[in-house]
């Protein structure tokens, strides 16, 4: 193992994971700790030592509990947490930030400790205008925080080639400053299982299609619900959907779900074991996102031999191969979404072929071991060239 050390700033870290960025950080840090020393600073109250990895959680400024505007608090909270993160001394060779939530911590660490900064872009604030519904004017602050981190970074990691193009459109950074390193999957954990415990627990009988994700405009869940009227009514539509961006979108979803008796809504974060089982037994996994720089959930489904119908947007186009591991459809097009789902529901041989192809593709291209090695090599290169 190398004596190099990285301080990694992240909003999400076990047990507080609710999205793809958190999954990414969880697995990446485990593999990196086999190669080097890792100092994780995250949002929460974690305090742990795991072999070559130290984990410490930080909280937002206590006075924010009295804030009158919850939307502003959603941005000011991360800002104050970032300051807390860098108030503890940093002895690392490099810092690495994930998502805009921690980009100010990275920027401040670079300024205060004179060490190189890496940022990973899991999504881009300028391409998520619906967040103004969630954050109000705070959306302009989150965008500024993201821009500050991106423009100060010594290297930017994009999770797909499509995401790299988006970064260059949104921010004034040269192409050679951006490195593409895909998300990955734990192939030993995510694999097909014959267990039926989760199906029994949630009352899922017969054939079903599956959605997994946040209740967000970005994830396109409303478009999936609008497609249900075109699907066979004896096929269940299982929605593992929680953590709504706003009360408004949750209310909209509640009203739409009432229209269909074949929807089963699991309104909570299910365990990893349960979601693997749900992937494994689903006839089709559906990812109707409007915007998705990568879409790690598609990897998870493919690793469980499940065919995918997903939006042809962002990094999904580099994960799902249209006509080989699943189908790609126009984002927001509920009719086309239903049409492709129906093809797979009606042709079990094709669905099985897509599922097998998906597992093979994941094995060939998306192991966490190789992704951690690429990240480590990038660290070494940046450290060696810093201040030259």
Buried (B, 14 or more C-beta within 10 A) or exposed (E): EEEBBBBBBBBBBBEBBBBBBBBBBBBBBBBBBBBBBBBBBBBBEBEEEEEBBBBBBBEBBEEBEEBEEEBBBBBBBBBBBBBBBBEEEBEBBBBBBBBBBBBBBBBBBBEEBEBBBBBBBBBBBBBBEBBBBBBBEBBEBBBBBBBBBBBBBBBBBBBBBBBBBBBBEBBEBEEEBBBBBBBBBBBEEBBBBEEEEBBEEBEBEEBBBBBBBBBBBBBBBBBBBBBBEBBEEEBBBBBBBBBBBBEEBBEBBEEBBEEEEBBBBBBEBBEBEBBBBBBBBBBBBBBBBBBBBBBBBBBBBBBBBBBBBBBBBBBBBBBBBEEEBBBBBEBBBBEBBBBBBBBBBEEEEEBEBBBBBBBBBBBEBBBBEBBBBBBBEBBBEBBEEBEE
